Amino acid sequence: MAQDPVSIAEDLLRLVKKVYPGKDNLVNQQLNPFEAYEAKYEIEDRCGLLLRTVLGPLGYTTLLAESCQESSALGFVTELGVADFLEDRIMTVDKIAEELGVKTKFLKVALSCVTKHGYFEEIDAHSASPAYRNNDLSSILRKDHPTSLKDSIGFMCDDGLRATSFLLPAAKVDAPKTTQGKEAPAISLAFGFEESVFSWLAKDPIRGKRMGSAMEQLHRVTNENTAFDYDWPTLASPVVDVGGGIGSLEMILLRNQRQGSLNFIVFDIAATIENARKEWEKIPASKDFSISFQAGDFMAPKFEDTLIPAGKPTYIIRHVLHNWSDEEVVHILGHVRTAMSSNFAANRTVQPKLLLCETLLLPDSNRWVRAASMQIMAMSSGWTRTEADMIRLLEAAGFLYIKSHRMRADDTIVEATLPA
């Protein structure tokens, strides 16, 4: 049965007024922060429904298929540095193209694509060489903007887009395998390498650094409320962040000053830890915050070869497990369980705790979560699991599930401990 666009629009308006009441549009009951967060994505869903209804199946499907070109246009102008070059100036497209060393027609087409979405302000659009200046949207494409997304866009529109274009050959039953006989992710086919994607990225001075910065930027967008919606100060220190990358979680906690007296040990492969040290050298020290680094490999066959810090009271695995198969996840969790149980038998007064901080696939998961799941699949042949999947894997590795925490974020925290 066809949806009525007027009814959808009226329903959408009611929801928007409820979430964003104006001075002449007071509601009887204000939404609490969690309701407001969830309502934001309800609005996103209603907007999508309205667009699908108005355009119809043919129009909407062709628009969705061509959206990859819009992503390419955003990547083009961002990597080219148009917003960086403009700064606070107004300049014609001919002059921008000349200064940045590209053909004018390419820049014209790309800018036409992104200005339709509100990026940049176009001046004298009917001129043979229209002029442009930055606005609020295009400003976040600048490298020096305090909430810059430049590295995120570079990663998604370069590494991510190229990898996703190889998803179909990677998905074939007879798809190429690595020399170790493992499933080759789409990104390996796209760029022609054999090692793990993390080793490949870490060794590349440009892509590796961009990847680390991109993760920090994206978590700021999707998971900043993680600092507020979980009671971090109640955790026993030190907290070992297994596969912690450059310490993106710790950056969120430090930025929002919610860490109390916690101290962290960030554990990852050597090349990543080297990048992490460089990033943290740029961050002012805090007397209430402690972070150290440990290089190792949680995929090592034997626990003693992993170098995971043992006997600590709290371990966290954040945005790691979605990159690995079920068997590999149980392998990783098994090593963490061994590390946690190191002093447990001798000191049962301290109950060690494991936190899995992961984006889970939920019935109401938003558009970003579902799109990012495609990129995860392309980058590592991983996928976004459900809560039931996570609990099953925890139990398979010998953990006792405690509870899950929903937050005003894409992430969910799943708590577990060792059986008594």
ABEGO torsion letter per residue (X at the ends): XBBBAAAAAAAAAAAAAAABBBAABBBABBBBAAAAAAAAAAAAAAAAAAAAAAAEAAAAAAAAAAAAAAAAAAAAAAAAGAAAAAEABBBBAAAAAAAAGBBAAAAAAAAAAAAAAGBEBBBGAABABBBBBBBAAAAAABAABAABAAAAAAAAABAAAAAAAAAAAAABAABBBBAAGBBBBAAAAAAGBABBAAAAAAABAAAAAAAAAAAAAAAAAAAAAAAAABBAAABBOBBBBBGAEAGAAAAAAAAAGAAEABBBBBBBBAAAAAAAAAAAAABBBBAABBBBBBBBBAABABAAAAGBBBGBABBBBBGAAAABBAAAAAAAAAAAAAAAAAAAAABAABBBBBBBBBBBBBAABBAAAAAAAAAAAAAAGBBBBBAAAAAAAAAAAGBBBABBBBBBBABBBBBBBBBX
